[in-house]
Amino acid sequence: MATMEGLREIVKEGYKKWAEENEKTASELRAISEAAKEMTEEEIKQYYEELQFKYFTASFLKTSLNMYEKMQEETQENIQNEE
């Protein structure tokens, strides 16, 4: 069973990782903001469209992976039920 100190360490490490990820995201957003100051309106629109496409692609792939994993689980359950 985990001790209170062990749980504190887990929470501390989780928070540290979360803070690092947020700082990375904040740094990326600051860099994008600085770059956007020098972009034309057309370049900004194109960049936004690319981001939308990347988000759509990532979302589609995640959904597809989830469906594939669920089908694998169901297939495995069916095999076990038949045995």
Phi and psi restraints in degrees (range 20) as a CNS / XPLOR table:
assign (resid 1 and name C) (resid 2 and name N)
       (resid 2 and name CA) (resid 2 and name C) 1.0 -72.5 20.0 2
assign (resid 2 and name N) (resid 2 and name CA)
       (resid 2 and name C) (resid 3 and name N) 1.0 139.3 20.0 2
assign (resid 2 and name C) (resid 3 and name N)
       (resid 3 and name CA) (resid 3 and name C) 1.0 -85.9 20.0 2
assign (resid 3 and name N) (resid 3 and name CA)
       (resid 3 and name C) (resid 4 and name N) 1.0 167.3 20.0 2
assign (resid 3 and name C) (resid 4 and name N)
       (resid 4 and name CA) (resid 4 and name C) 1.0 -61.1 20.0 2
assign (resid 4 and name N) (resid 4 and name CA)
       (resid 4 and name C) (resid 5 and name N) 1.0 -39.7 20.0 2
assign (resid 4 and name C) (resid 5 and name N)
       (resid 5 and name CA) (resid 5 and name C) 1.0 -64.0 20.0 2
assign (resid 5 and name N) (resid 5 and name CA)
       (resid 5 and name C) (resid 6 and name N) 1.0 -40.3 20.0 2
assign (resid 5 and name C) (resid 6 and name N)
       (resid 6 and name CA) (resid 6 and name C) 1.0 -62.9 20.0 2
assign (resid 6 and name N) (resid 6 and name CA)
       (resid 6 and name C) (resid 7 and name N) 1.0 -41.6 20.0 2
assign (resid 6 and name C) (resid 7 and name N)
       (resid 7 and name CA) (resid 7 and name C) 1.0 -64.3 20.0 2
assign (resid 7 and name N) (resid 7 and name CA)
       (resid 7 and name C) (resid 8 and name N) 1.0 -39.6 20.0 2
assign (resid 7 and name C) (resid 8 and name N)
       (resid 8 and name CA) (resid 8 and name C) 1.0 -61.2 20.0 2
assign (resid 8 and name N) (resid 8 and name CA)
       (resid 8 and name C) (resid 9 and name N) 1.0 -41.4 20.0 2
assign (resid 8 and name C) (resid 9 and name N)
       (resid 9 and name CA) (resid 9 and name C) 1.0 -64.0 20.0 2
assign (resid 9 and name N) (resid 9 and name CA)
       (resid 9 and name C) (resid 10 and name N) 1.0 -41.1 20.0 2
assign (resid 9 and name C) (resid 10 and name N)
       (resid 10 and name CA) (resid 10 and name C) 1.0 -62.3 20.0 2
assign (resid 10 and name N) (resid 10 and name CA)
       (resid 10 and name C) (resid 11 and name N) 1.0 -46.0 20.0 2
assign (resid 10 and name C) (resid 11 and name N)
       (resid 11 and name CA) (resid 11 and name C) 1.0 -63.8 20.0 2
assign (resid 11 and name N) (resid 11 and name CA)
       (resid 11 and name C) (resid 12 and name N) 1.0 -42.8 20.0 2
assign (resid 11 and name C) (resid 12 and name N)
       (resid 12 and name CA) (resid 12 and name C) 1.0 -61.1 20.0 2
assign (resid 12 and name N) (resid 12 and name CA)
       (resid 12 and name C) (resid 13 and name N) 1.0 -45.6 20.0 2
assign (resid 12 and name C) (resid 13 and name N)
       (resid 13 and name CA) (resid 13 and name C) 1.0 -65.8 20.0 2
assign (resid 13 and name N) (resid 13 and name CA)
       (resid 13 and name C) (resid 14 and name N) 1.0 -40.3 20.0 2
assign (resid 13 and name C) (resid 14 and name N)
       (resid 14 and name CA) (resid 14 and name C) 1.0 -62.6 20.0 2
assign (resid 14 and name N) (resid 14 and name CA)
       (resid 14 and name C) (resid 15 and name N) 1.0 -43.1 20.0 2
assign (resid 14 and name C) (resid 15 and name N)
       (resid 15 and name CA) (resid 15 and name C) 1.0 -65.2 20.0 2
assign (resid 15 and name N) (resid 15 and name CA)
       (resid 15 and name C) (resid 16 and name N) 1.0 -41.1 20.0 2
assign (resid 15 and name C) (resid 16 and name N)
       (resid 16 and name CA) (resid 16 and name C) 1.0 -60.4 20.0 2
assign (resid 16 and name N) (resid 16 and name CA)
       (resid 16 and name C) (resid 17 and name N) 1.0 -44.9 20.0 2
assign (resid 16 and name C) (resid 17 and name N)
       (resid 17 and name CA) (resid 17 and name C) 1.0 -63.6 20.0 2
assign (resid 17 and name N) (resid 17 and name CA)
       (resid 17 and name C) (resid 18 and name N) 1.0 -43.6 20.0 2
assign (resid 17 and name C) (resid 18 and name N)
       (resid 18 and name CA) (resid 18 and name C) 1.0 -60.4 20.0 2
assign (resid 18 and name N) (resid 18 and name CA)
       (resid 18 and name C) (resid 19 and name N) 1.0 -43.8 20.0 2
assign (resid 18 and name C) (resid 19 and name N)
       (resid 19 and name CA) (resid 19 and name C) 1.0 -64.2 20.0 2
assign (resid 19 and name N) (resid 19 and name CA)
       (resid 19 and name C) (resid 20 and name N) 1.0 -40.9 20.0 2
assign (resid 19 and name C) (resid 20 and name N)
       (resid 20 and name CA) (resid 20 and name C) 1.0 -63.3 20.0 2
assign (resid 20 and name N) (resid 20 and name CA)
       (resid 20 and name C) (resid 21 and name N) 1.0 -43.5 20.0 2
assign (resid 20 and name C) (resid 21 and name N)
       (resid 21 and name CA) (resid 21 and name C) 1.0 -64.7 20.0 2
assign (resid 21 and name N) (resid 21 and name CA)
       (resid 21 and name C) (resid 22 and name N) 1.0 -40.8 20.0 2
assign (resid 21 and name C) (resid 22 and name N)
       (resid 22 and name CA) (resid 22 and name C) 1.0 -65.6 20.0 2
assign (resid 22 and name N) (resid 22 and name CA)
       (resid 22 and name C) (resid 23 and name N) 1.0 -38.9 20.0 2
assign (resid 22 and name C) (resid 23 and name N)
       (resid 23 and name CA) (resid 23 and name C) 1.0 -65.5 20.0 2
assign (resid 23 and name N) (resid 23 and name CA)
       (resid 23 and name C) (resid 24 and name N) 1.0 -39.8 20.0 2
assign (resid 23 and name C) (resid 24 and name N)
       (resid 24 and name CA) (resid 24 and name C) 1.0 -62.1 20.0 2
assign (resid 24 and name N) (resid 24 and name CA)
       (resid 24 and name C) (resid 25 and name N) 1.0 -45.9 20.0 2
assign (resid 24 and name C) (resid 25 and name N)
       (resid 25 and name CA) (resid 25 and name C) 1.0 -62.2 20.0 2
assign (resid 25 and name N) (resid 25 and name CA)
       (resid 25 and name C) (resid 26 and name N) 1.0 -43.2 20.0 2
assign (resid 25 and name C) (resid 26 and name N)
       (resid 26 and name CA) (resid 26 and name C) 1.0 -62.6 20.0 2
assign (resid 26 and name N) (resid 26 and name CA)
       (resid 26 and name C) (resid 27 and name N) 1.0 -41.4 20.0 2
assign (resid 26 and name C) (resid 27 and name N)
       (resid 27 and name CA) (resid 27 and name C) 1.0 -62.7 20.0 2
assign (resid 27 and name N) (resid 27 and name CA)
       (resid 27 and name C) (resid 28 and name N) 1.0 -42.9 20.0 2
assign (resid 27 and name C) (resid 28 and name N)
       (resid 28 and name CA) (resid 28 and name C) 1.0 -63.2 20.0 2
assign (resid 28 and name N) (resid 28 and name CA)
       (resid 28 and name C) (resid 29 and name N) 1.0 -41.6 20.0 2
assign (resid 28 and name C) (resid 29 and name N)
       (resid 29 and name CA) (resid 29 and name C) 1.0 -65.5 20.0 2
assign (resid 29 and name N) (resid 29 and name CA)
       (resid 29 and name C) (resid 30 and name N) 1.0 -38.6 20.0 2
assign (resid 29 and name C) (resid 30 and name N)
       (resid 30 and name CA) (resid 30 and name C) 1.0 -64.0 20.0 2
assign (resid 30 and name N) (resid 30 and name CA)
       (resid 30 and name C) (resid 31 and name N) 1.0 -41.8 20.0 2
assign (resid 30 and name C) (resid 31 and name N)
       (resid 31 and name CA) (resid 31 and name C) 1.0 -63.6 20.0 2
assign (resid 31 and name N) (resid 31 and name CA)
       (resid 31 and name C) (resid 32 and name N) 1.0 -42.3 20.0 2
assign (resid 31 and name C) (resid 32 and name N)
       (resid 32 and name CA) (resid 32 and name C) 1.0 -63.4 20.0 2
assign (resid 32 and name N) (resid 32 and name CA)
       (resid 32 and name C) (resid 33 and name N) 1.0 -42.4 20.0 2
assign (resid 32 and name C) (resid 33 and name N)
       (resid 33 and name CA) (resid 33 and name C) 1.0 -61.4 20.0 2
assign (resid 33 and name N) (resid 33 and name CA)
       (resid 33 and name C) (resid 34 and name N) 1.0 -43.1 20.0 2
assign (resid 33 and name C) (resid 34 and name N)
       (resid 34 and name CA) (resid 34 and name C) 1.0 -65.0 20.0 2
assign (resid 34 and name N) (resid 34 and name CA)
       (resid 34 and name C) (resid 35 and name N) 1.0 -42.5 20.0 2
assign (resid 34 and name C) (resid 35 and name N)
       (resid 35 and name CA) (resid 35 and name C) 1.0 -65.9 20.0 2
assign (resid 35 and name N) (resid 35 and name CA)
       (resid 35 and name C) (resid 36 and name N) 1.0 -36.4 20.0 2
assign (resid 35 and name C) (resid 36 and name N)
       (resid 36 and name CA) (resid 36 and name C) 1.0 -65.2 20.0 2
assign (resid 36 and name N) (resid 36 and name CA)
       (resid 36 and name C) (resid 37 and name N) 1.0 -26.9 20.0 2
assign (resid 36 and name C) (resid 37 and name N)
       (resid 37 and name CA) (resid 37 and name C) 1.0 -61.9 20.0 2
assign (resid 37 and name N) (resid 37 and name CA)
       (resid 37 and name C) (resid 38 and name N) 1.0 -28.1 20.0 2
assign (resid 37 and name C) (resid 38 and name N)
       (resid 38 and name CA) (resid 38 and name C) 1.0 -98.8 20.0 2
assign (resid 38 and name N) (resid 38 and name CA)
       (resid 38 and name C) (resid 39 and name N) 1.0 -2.7 20.0 2
assign (resid 38 and name C) (resid 39 and name N)
       (resid 39 and name CA) (resid 39 and name C) 1.0 -85.7 20.0 2
assign (resid 39 and name N) (resid 39 and name CA)
       (resid 39 and name C) (resid 40 and name N) 1.0 151.5 20.0 2
assign (resid 39 and name C) (resid 40 and name N)
       (resid 40 and name CA) (resid 40 and name C) 1.0 -81.0 20.0 2
assign (resid 40 and name N) (resid 40 and name CA)
       (resid 40 and name C) (resid 41 and name N) 1.0 167.4 20.0 2
assign (resid 40 and name C) (resid 41 and name N)
       (resid 41 and name CA) (resid 41 and name C) 1.0 -59.7 20.0 2
assign (resid 41 and name N) (resid 41 and name CA)
       (resid 41 and name C) (resid 42 and name N) 1.0 -39.5 20.0 2
assign (resid 41 and name C) (resid 42 and name N)
       (resid 42 and name CA) (resid 42 and name C) 1.0 -65.0 20.0 2
assign (resid 42 and name N) (resid 42 and name CA)
       (resid 42 and name C) (resid 43 and name N) 1.0 -40.7 20.0 2
assign (resid 42 and name C) (resid 43 and name N)
       (resid 43 and name CA) (resid 43 and name C) 1.0 -64.8 20.0 2
assign (resid 43 and name N) (resid 43 and name CA)
       (resid 43 and name C) (resid 44 and name N) 1.0 -38.9 20.0 2
assign (resid 43 and name C) (resid 44 and name N)
       (resid 44 and name CA) (resid 44 and name C) 1.0 -65.1 20.0 2
assign (resid 44 and name N) (resid 44 and name CA)
       (resid 44 and name C) (resid 45 and name N) 1.0 -43.6 20.0 2
assign (resid 44 and name C) (resid 45 and name N)
       (resid 45 and name CA) (resid 45 and name C) 1.0 -60.4 20.0 2
assign (resid 45 and name N) (resid 45 and name CA)
       (resid 45 and name C) (resid 46 and name N) 1.0 -44.1 20.0 2
assign (resid 45 and name C) (resid 46 and name N)
       (resid 46 and name CA) (resid 46 and name C) 1.0 -63.7 20.0 2
assign (resid 46 and name N) (resid 46 and name CA)
       (resid 46 and name C) (resid 47 and name N) 1.0 -43.3 20.0 2
assign (resid 46 and name C) (resid 47 and name N)
       (resid 47 and name CA) (resid 47 and name C) 1.0 -61.6 20.0 2
assign (resid 47 and name N) (resid 47 and name CA)
       (resid 47 and name C) (resid 48 and name N) 1.0 -43.2 20.0 2
assign (resid 47 and name C) (resid 48 and name N)
       (resid 48 and name CA) (resid 48 and name C) 1.0 -61.8 20.0 2
assign (resid 48 and name N) (resid 48 and name CA)
       (resid 48 and name C) (resid 49 and name N) 1.0 -43.0 20.0 2
assign (resid 48 and name C) (resid 49 and name N)
       (resid 49 and name CA) (resid 49 and name C) 1.0 -62.8 20.0 2
assign (resid 49 and name N) (resid 49 and name CA)
       (resid 49 and name C) (resid 50 and name N) 1.0 -39.5 20.0 2
assign (resid 49 and name C) (resid 50 and name N)
       (resid 50 and name CA) (resid 50 and name C) 1.0 -63.8 20.0 2
assign (resid 50 and name N) (resid 50 and name CA)
       (resid 50 and name C) (resid 51 and name N) 1.0 -42.0 20.0 2
assign (resid 50 and name C) (resid 51 and name N)
       (resid 51 and name CA) (resid 51 and name C) 1.0 -62.8 20.0 2
assign (resid 51 and name N) (resid 51 and name CA)
       (resid 51 and name C) (resid 52 and name N) 1.0 -42.1 20.0 2
assign (resid 51 and name C) (resid 52 and name N)
       (resid 52 and name CA) (resid 52 and name C) 1.0 -60.8 20.0 2
assign (resid 52 and name N) (resid 52 and name CA)
       (resid 52 and name C) (resid 53 and name N) 1.0 -43.1 20.0 2
assign (resid 52 and name C) (resid 53 and name N)
       (resid 53 and name CA) (resid 53 and name C) 1.0 -64.3 20.0 2
assign (resid 53 and name N) (resid 53 and name CA)
       (resid 53 and name C) (resid 54 and name N) 1.0 -43.1 20.0 2
assign (resid 53 and name C) (resid 54 and name N)
       (resid 54 and name CA) (resid 54 and name C) 1.0 -61.8 20.0 2
assign (resid 54 and name N) (resid 54 and name CA)
       (resid 54 and name C) (resid 55 and name N) 1.0 -42.7 20.0 2
assign (resid 54 and name C) (resid 55 and name N)
       (resid 55 and name CA) (resid 55 and name C) 1.0 -63.7 20.0 2
assign (resid 55 and name N) (resid 55 and name CA)
       (resid 55 and name C) (resid 56 and name N) 1.0 -45.1 20.0 2
assign (resid 55 and name C) (resid 56 and name N)
       (resid 56 and name CA) (resid 56 and name C) 1.0 -60.5 20.0 2
assign (resid 56 and name N) (resid 56 and name CA)
       (resid 56 and name C) (resid 57 and name N) 1.0 -45.3 20.0 2
assign (resid 56 and name C) (resid 57 and name N)
       (resid 57 and name CA) (resid 57 and name C) 1.0 -61.9 20.0 2
assign (resid 57 and name N) (resid 57 and name CA)
       (resid 57 and name C) (resid 58 and name N) 1.0 -46.3 20.0 2
assign (resid 57 and name C) (resid 58 and name N)
       (resid 58 and name CA) (resid 58 and name C) 1.0 -62.4 20.0 2
assign (resid 58 and name N) (resid 58 and name CA)
       (resid 58 and name C) (resid 59 and name N) 1.0 -42.1 20.0 2
assign (resid 58 and name C) (resid 59 and name N)
       (resid 59 and name CA) (resid 59 and name C) 1.0 -64.1 20.0 2
assign (resid 59 and name N) (resid 59 and name CA)
       (resid 59 and name C) (resid 60 and name N) 1.0 -44.0 20.0 2
assign (resid 59 and name C) (resid 60 and name N)
       (resid 60 and name CA) (resid 60 and name C) 1.0 -62.3 20.0 2
assign (resid 60 and name N) (resid 60 and name CA)
       (resid 60 and name C) (resid 61 and name N) 1.0 -45.3 20.0 2
assign (resid 60 and name C) (resid 61 and name N)
       (resid 61 and name CA) (resid 61 and name C) 1.0 -64.7 20.0 2
assign (resid 61 and name N) (resid 61 and name CA)
       (resid 61 and name C) (resid 62 and name N) 1.0 -39.6 20.0 2
assign (resid 61 and name C) (resid 62 and name N)
       (resid 62 and name CA) (resid 62 and name C) 1.0 -63.9 20.0 2
assign (resid 62 and name N) (resid 62 and name CA)
       (resid 62 and name C) (resid 63 and name N) 1.0 -44.5 20.0 2
assign (resid 62 and name C) (resid 63 and name N)
       (resid 63 and name CA) (resid 63 and name C) 1.0 -62.2 20.0 2
assign (resid 63 and name N) (resid 63 and name CA)
       (resid 63 and name C) (resid 64 and name N) 1.0 -43.4 20.0 2
assign (resid 63 and name C) (resid 64 and name N)
       (resid 64 and name CA) (resid 64 and name C) 1.0 -62.6 20.0 2
assign (resid 64 and name N) (resid 64 and name CA)
       (resid 64 and name C) (resid 65 and name N) 1.0 -43.1 20.0 2
assign (resid 64 and name C) (resid 65 and name N)
       (resid 65 and name CA) (resid 65 and name C) 1.0 -63.3 20.0 2
assign (resid 65 and name N) (resid 65 and name CA)
       (resid 65 and name C) (resid 66 and name N) 1.0 -43.2 20.0 2
assign (resid 65 and name C) (resid 66 and name N)
       (resid 66 and name CA) (resid 66 and name C) 1.0 -61.0 20.0 2
assign (resid 66 and name N) (resid 66 and name CA)
       (resid 66 and name C) (resid 67 and name N) 1.0 -42.4 20.0 2
assign (resid 66 and name C) (resid 67 and name N)
       (resid 67 and name CA) (resid 67 and name C) 1.0 -64.3 20.0 2
assign (resid 67 and name N) (resid 67 and name CA)
       (resid 67 and name C) (resid 68 and name N) 1.0 -42.6 20.0 2
assign (resid 67 and name C) (resid 68 and name N)
       (resid 68 and name CA) (resid 68 and name C) 1.0 -62.1 20.0 2
assign (resid 68 and name N) (resid 68 and name CA)
       (resid 68 and name C) (resid 69 and name N) 1.0 -44.9 20.0 2
assign (resid 68 and name C) (resid 69 and name N)
       (resid 69 and name CA) (resid 69 and name C) 1.0 -63.5 20.0 2
assign (resid 69 and name N) (resid 69 and name CA)
       (resid 69 and name C) (resid 70 and name N) 1.0 -40.3 20.0 2
assign (resid 69 and name C) (resid 70 and name N)
       (resid 70 and name CA) (resid 70 and name C) 1.0 -64.4 20.0 2
assign (resid 70 and name N) (resid 70 and name CA)
       (resid 70 and name C) (resid 71 and name N) 1.0 -42.5 20.0 2
assign (resid 70 and name C) (resid 71 and name N)
       (resid 71 and name CA) (resid 71 and name C) 1.0 -62.9 20.0 2
assign (resid 71 and name N) (resid 71 and name CA)
       (resid 71 and name C) (resid 72 and name N) 1.0 -39.0 20.0 2
assign (resid 71 and name C) (resid 72 and name N)
       (resid 72 and name CA) (resid 72 and name C) 1.0 -62.6 20.0 2
assign (resid 72 and name N) (resid 72 and name CA)
       (resid 72 and name C) (resid 73 and name N) 1.0 -44.0 20.0 2
assign (resid 72 and name C) (resid 73 and name N)
       (resid 73 and name CA) (resid 73 and name C) 1.0 -61.2 20.0 2
assign (resid 73 and name N) (resid 73 and name CA)
       (resid 73 and name C) (resid 74 and name N) 1.0 -45.3 20.0 2
assign (resid 73 and name C) (resid 74 and name N)
       (resid 74 and name CA) (resid 74 and name C) 1.0 -64.3 20.0 2
assign (resid 74 and name N) (resid 74 and name CA)
       (resid 74 and name C) (resid 75 and name N) 1.0 -40.3 20.0 2
assign (resid 74 and name C) (resid 75 and name N)
       (resid 75 and name CA) (resid 75 and name C) 1.0 -62.7 20.0 2
assign (resid 75 and name N) (resid 75 and name CA)
       (resid 75 and name C) (resid 76 and name N) 1.0 -43.5 20.0 2
assign (resid 75 and name C) (resid 76 and name N)
       (resid 76 and name CA) (resid 76 and name C) 1.0 -63.3 20.0 2
assign (resid 76 and name N) (resid 76 and name CA)
       (resid 76 and name C) (resid 77 and name N) 1.0 -41.5 20.0 2
assign (resid 76 and name C) (resid 77 and name N)
       (resid 77 and name CA) (resid 77 and name C) 1.0 -63.5 20.0 2
assign (resid 77 and name N) (resid 77 and name CA)
       (resid 77 and name C) (resid 78 and name N) 1.0 -41.7 20.0 2
assign (resid 77 and name C) (resid 78 and name N)
       (resid 78 and name CA) (resid 78 and name C) 1.0 -62.8 20.0 2
assign (resid 78 and name N) (resid 78 and name CA)
       (resid 78 and name C) (resid 79 and name N) 1.0 -41.1 20.0 2
assign (resid 78 and name C) (resid 79 and name N)
       (resid 79 and name CA) (resid 79 and name C) 1.0 -62.9 20.0 2
assign (resid 79 and name N) (resid 79 and name CA)
       (resid 79 and name C) (resid 80 and name N) 1.0 -44.4 20.0 2
assign (resid 79 and name C) (resid 80 and name N)
       (resid 80 and name CA) (resid 80 and name C) 1.0 -66.0 20.0 2
assign (resid 80 and name N) (resid 80 and name CA)
       (resid 80 and name C) (resid 81 and name N) 1.0 -37.3 20.0 2
assign (resid 80 and name C) (resid 81 and name N)
       (resid 81 and name CA) (resid 81 and name C) 1.0 -68.1 20.0 2
assign (resid 81 and name N) (resid 81 and name CA)
       (resid 81 and name C) (resid 82 and name N) 1.0 -33.0 20.0 2
assign (resid 81 and name C) (resid 82 and name N)
       (resid 82 and name CA) (resid 82 and name C) 1.0 -73.9 20.0 2
assign (resid 82 and name N) (resid 82 and name CA)
       (resid 82 and name C) (resid 83 and name N) 1.0 -25.1 20.0 2
